[in-house]
Amino acid sequence: MYDVAVLGLGAMGAATLYQLAKRGINAIGIDQFNPPHTNGSTHGETRLTRCAIGEGHQYVPFAIRSHEIWKELGNETGEQLLFETGALMIESALGGGSVHGSANFLDTTISTAKQFNIAHEVLSGQQARQRFPNFATNDQDKAYYEPGAGYLKVEECVSAQLNRAVELGADLLIDTKVHSISHANEHVELATSSNPIHAKKLVVCAGPWVKELLGAPYDTKLTTTRQVLHWYPIAQNAMQEWKDHPVFIWIHGEGEGYYGLPSLDDPTLIKVANANYGEPSAPDNVNRDIDPKEQTEMFDVHLKGRLMGIKPQAHKSVTCIYTVTPDSDFILDWHMDHKNTFVVSACSGHGFKHSAAIGEAVAQQLIDGTSTIDISAFNMTRFKD
Ligand SMILES: Cc1cc2nc3c(=O)[nH]c(=O)nc-3n(C[C@H](O)[C@H](O)[C@H](O)COP(=O)(O)OP(=O)(O)OC[C@H]3O[C@@H](n4cnc5c(N)ncnc54)[C@H](O)[C@@H]3O)c2cc1C
């Protein structure tokens, strides 16, 4: 009998297991694959992180605390996880764009930066272009620069937390699917492809598979979507300008936004993706093939005329999955029917940067019944049928 079982070891489960193990809890983490893997939401080299959060002020404490944890973890393991390259966010004069459900993304970013005293600069389009000549902003555009923002090595963050969790005494059960969950009075039983697992408490961090695992009412509140990450070559004569570039988000008109990061495996490329929600798709049936038209469209709609020195032919593209709630905010709450089960569905395209602190808050909720960071905004009851 474990004290806690963590079902799913992507971004959220790895962070939760690590934080439980750090507190001496007898915990097991279970995954149907061998994390980090490429079948869910947590792969593709990097994730953008920023502390002023355009999705809403309720996220800022998670982002700030996560940066502290990533740094601590990096020091403990000797492997840097967080890279503070700075982040440039641009809203074109066309305006009106929403990112992750936030209609006033740039303005909310600026107001949360002021509210939480986060170092930043607000730049005109002209100032942004002078400072970052790779970004062909118009004079009328508006920009925000956050020097402490940057990127996280996504797979390494998961591995570091799982390795530390094991060192601290947690058990791992990988390549083992949980087929069903049975709730008894004082414990849960997980039926798996091998022996059943018993635990006093359960944390469900199953990402895109939460729907099928928990059923109603979670299945009607969550949509899983197919997302594509693309890597484009940098022209030889632009290589120097793109060296050490900031991560960026560029909103250019209603529904049109994209973001970019450095390519770690091959620095002659940059990684970019559309920030909008893609086609709904069940996690086990996601079309992993890339239509060349998707790559052409990405370049023509987003990069062309905006990013200087980027070649139009994508080098490679990879699919990934978002799990989206109706308001694009997370679910961090006890199960509606089972009071020994905690549900973590923190994606809608923006969860990774918060995941280290979410794991800590979930561990605190399980152990102390409360958490340092207020999670009340992420309850399940906010959704009215
Ligand atoms: C393309 C893309 C780009 C993104 N960019 C950013 C970004 O720049 N910044 C940012 O902050 N966030 C970003 N995100 C969001 C972020 O990556 C997600 O919020 C986060 O990775 C979600 O992690 P998760 O643990 O919820 O899900 P997953 O990583 O999918 O983990 C769920 C795990 O549960 C396991 N599992 C499920 N069901 C079972 C079962 N029945 N039995 C056993 N195991 C099971 C799965 O195998 C999986 O390992 C992005 C997401 C995508 C897809």
Ligand as a Chemical Component Dictionary entry (heavy atoms), coordinates in Angstrom:
data_LIG
# 
_chem_comp.id                   LIG 
_chem_comp.type                 NON-POLYMER 
_chem_comp.pdbx_formal_charge   0 
_chem_comp.three_letter_code    LIG 
# 
loop_
_chem_comp_atom.comp_id 
_chem_comp_atom.atom_id 
_chem_comp_atom.alt_atom_id 
_chem_comp_atom.type_symbol 
_chem_comp_atom.charge 
_chem_comp_atom.model_Cartn_x 
_chem_comp_atom.model_Cartn_y 
_chem_comp_atom.model_Cartn_z 
_chem_comp_atom.pdbx_ordinal 
LIG C1  C1  C 0 3.434  21.732 -29.128 1  
LIG C2  C2  C 0 3.360  22.181 -27.701 2  
LIG C3  C3  C 0 4.039  23.325 -27.309 3  
LIG C4  C4  C 0 3.951  23.792 -26.000 4  
LIG N1  N1  N 0 4.648  24.897 -25.645 5  
LIG C5  C5  C 0 4.628  25.326 -24.358 6  
LIG C6  C6  C 0 5.455  26.405 -23.965 7  
LIG O1  O1  O 0 6.225  26.941 -24.767 8  
LIG N2  N2  N 0 5.405  26.789 -22.663 9  
LIG C7  C7  C 0 4.598  26.177 -21.753 10 
LIG O2  O2  O 0 4.590  26.588 -20.586 11 
LIG N3  N3  N 0 3.814  25.129 -22.102 12 
LIG C8  C8  C 0 3.810  24.689 -23.378 13 
LIG N4  N4  N 0 3.061  23.609 -23.755 14 
LIG C9  C9  C 0 2.201  22.956 -22.765 15 
LIG C10 C10 C 0 2.950  21.964 -21.900 16 
LIG O3  O3  O 0 3.898  21.263 -22.653 17 
LIG C11 C11 C 0 1.905  21.044 -21.245 18 
LIG O4  O4  O 0 1.092  21.841 -20.396 19 
LIG C12 C12 C 0 2.519  19.943 -20.418 20 
LIG O5  O5  O 0 3.549  19.299 -21.119 21 
LIG C13 C13 C 0 1.416  18.960 -20.033 22 
LIG O6  O6  O 0 1.983  17.883 -19.317 23 
LIG P1  P1  P 0 1.092  16.731 -18.715 24 
LIG O7  O7  O 0 1.927  16.073 -17.681 25 
LIG O8  O8  O 0 -0.250 17.254 -18.324 26 
LIG O9  O9  O 0 0.785  15.727 -19.938 27 
LIG P2  P2  P 0 1.732  14.562 -20.666 28 
LIG O10 O10 O 0 3.091  15.096 -20.768 29 
LIG O11 O11 O 0 1.030  14.165 -21.846 30 
LIG O12 O12 O 0 1.767  13.451 -19.562 31 
LIG C14 C14 C 0 0.711  12.567 -19.324 32 
LIG C15 C15 C 0 1.326  11.221 -19.031 33 
LIG O13 O13 O 0 0.328  10.327 -18.559 34 
LIG C16 C16 C 0 0.587  9.035  -19.071 35 
LIG N5  N5  N 0 -0.653 8.277  -19.046 36 
LIG C17 C17 C 0 -1.840 8.681  -19.545 37 
LIG N6  N6  N 0 -2.783 7.735  -19.355 38 
LIG C18 C18 C 0 -2.166 6.702  -18.742 39 
LIG C19 C19 C 0 -2.616 5.430  -18.292 40 
LIG N7  N7  N 0 -3.886 5.039  -18.451 41 
LIG N8  N8  N 0 -1.729 4.615  -17.704 42 
LIG C20 C20 C 0 -0.431 4.991  -17.520 43 
LIG N9  N9  N 0 0.032  6.199  -17.951 44 
LIG C21 C21 C 0 -0.818 7.039  -18.535 45 
LIG C22 C22 C 0 1.088  9.337  -20.485 46 
LIG O14 O14 O 0 1.795  8.262  -21.039 47 
LIG C23 C23 C 0 1.924  10.580 -20.272 48 
LIG O15 O15 O 0 3.282  10.264 -20.045 49 
LIG C24 C24 C 0 3.148  23.105 -25.043 50 
LIG C25 C25 C 0 2.492  21.920 -25.424 51 
LIG C26 C26 C 0 2.613  21.456 -26.723 52 
LIG C27 C27 C 0 1.897  20.187 -27.119 53 
# 
loop_
_chem_comp_bond.comp_id 
_chem_comp_bond.atom_id_1 
_chem_comp_bond.atom_id_2 
_chem_comp_bond.value_order 
_chem_comp_bond.pdbx_ordinal 
LIG C1  C2  SING 1  
LIG C2  C3  SING 2  
LIG C2  C26 DOUB 3  
LIG C3  C4  DOUB 4  
LIG C4  N1  SING 5  
LIG C4  C24 SING 6  
LIG N1  C5  DOUB 7  
LIG C5  C6  SING 8  
LIG C5  C8  SING 9  
LIG C6  O1  DOUB 10 
LIG C6  N2  SING 11 
LIG N2  C7  SING 12 
LIG C7  O2  DOUB 13 
LIG C7  N3  SING 14 
LIG N3  C8  DOUB 15 
LIG C8  N4  SING 16 
LIG N4  C9  SING 17 
LIG N4  C24 SING 18 
LIG C9  C10 SING 19 
LIG C10 O3  SING 20 
LIG C10 C11 SING 21 
LIG C11 O4  SING 22 
LIG C11 C12 SING 23 
LIG C12 O5  SING 24 
LIG C12 C13 SING 25 
LIG C13 O6  SING 26 
LIG O6  P1  SING 27 
LIG P1  O7  DOUB 28 
LIG P1  O8  SING 29 
LIG P1  O9  SING 30 
LIG O9  P2  SING 31 
LIG P2  O10 DOUB 32 
LIG P2  O11 SING 33 
LIG P2  O12 SING 34 
LIG O12 C14 SING 35 
LIG C14 C15 SING 36 
LIG C15 O13 SING 37 
LIG C15 C23 SING 38 
LIG O13 C16 SING 39 
LIG C16 N5  SING 40 
LIG C16 C22 SING 41 
LIG N5  C17 SING 42 
LIG N5  C21 SING 43 
LIG C17 N6  DOUB 44 
LIG N6  C18 SING 45 
LIG C18 C19 SING 46 
LIG C18 C21 DOUB 47 
LIG C19 N7  SING 48 
LIG C19 N8  DOUB 49 
LIG N8  C20 SING 50 
LIG C20 N9  DOUB 51 
LIG N9  C21 SING 52 
LIG C22 O14 SING 53 
LIG C22 C23 SING 54 
LIG C23 O15 SING 55 
LIG C24 C25 DOUB 56 
LIG C25 C26 SING 57 
LIG C26 C27 SING 58 
# 
